[in-house]
Amino acid sequence: MIDRADLVYFFVSDMDRAVAFYRDVLGLELLSRSGDEWAQFGAGSIQLGLHGSGSGGARAGGTLAFTVSDLDARKADLAAKGAAIGHEGGGEGRGPRFVEFTDPDGNVLALFEYEGHV
């Protein structure tokens, strides 16, 4: 059903400041950056993402993302089992498609489907 934990991401209010901290202070390798919207770092066996909060407030806590090979099927399965499905999107260019959902305590989890994922 779910392949593996792949990504943890945090919402940040100042992307430049956050990138500088994770790159320069923690020494993580910056893999990609898309303006003030997204930055992704190598962090061992998983990746760390920074999601810009835009004009809204940053969401507290982190999000744990898992990879799946069939996002639509997994989303339908989660919904059928009562999971609270939230934000979904992605898939632009070569970016992954994703869906967020919450556990019973409101912690945010996500599923990511990468193009060409097997």
N, C-alpha and C positions, 0 to 999 in steps of 0.2 A: 504494500500500500504506500508507505512512505519510504523513500530510499535512504536518506541520511541527513543529518544536520549539516547545513552548508554555509549559512550566513547568519550573523547577528548584526542588527543595525539599530542606530540611535538617531533620534531627531535632534537636530542642532539649530541654534538660533543664529550662529555666525560661522558660516562654512570656512572662511579663511582661517579663523582662529582655531576651529576644530581640526582642520587638515594639518595646520602647523603643529598642533599638540600631538596628534597621532603619528605624524611623520617625523618631526624633529625631536620631540621629547621621548616618545616611546620607541622610535626607530622603525616603525612599520613601513613596508614598501607600498607606496601609492600606486595602485594598478590602473585606476581610471578616475577621471573627474569630469563631471558634466555641469560646469558653472556652479551656481549656488544650490542646485537641486540634489546632486548626488556625488559621493566620492566613495571609492572602494579600495580597501587595503588587503594585502596578504597578511594573514595572522595564523600561520601554522596550518592545521588541517581544516580550518574554516576561513571564511573571509569576514571582514568587518566593513560594514557600510555606514555611511553618514548620510542622512536624509535631511535636506534643508526644510525648515519649518515654514518658510515663506513669510507671509504677513501674519499668519496665525501663531499661536504659542507653540513651543516645542512640547511634544508629548513625553511625559515622564516615563522612565524605564526603557527597556530595550525590547526588541522583537527577535525571536528565534525563528529562522526560516529553514524549511526542509525542502529538498528537491523531490520532484515526482515526475514520472514519465507521461502521465495523462492527467493534466490539471482539471479538465472538465469532469472526468469520472470521479476524481478524488473530491472535488468541490461538491458534487451531487451526493456522494457518500456521506460527507461531513454534514451537509444540510439535512439529509434523511435521518441522521443520528442525533439531530438537535443542536449542532454547533451553530453559534451565532456568526454568520458570514458578514464580513465588513467590506472594506475597500478592496477593489480589484482593478487590475489594469496591466500596463506594460505591453510588451510585444512589438513596440516600435523599433524599426531597424532590426538589429540582431539581439536586442535586449530580451530578457526573459518575461514571460507572462507570470502574473502572480495573483494570489488572493490572500487576504488577511482574515483571521477569525480569532475568537477569544476562547480562553478556557473558562471554567466556571467562576474563577476569581477575577476575570477581566484582563488577565495577561494576554498580550497580543502574540499570536503565532502566525506564520505565513507558509504558504506552499509556493514554490517557484518551479516553473517548467522552462527549461532552457531549450533553445532551438537545437535540433539534432540530438537531444538527450535520449539515451537508451537505458 
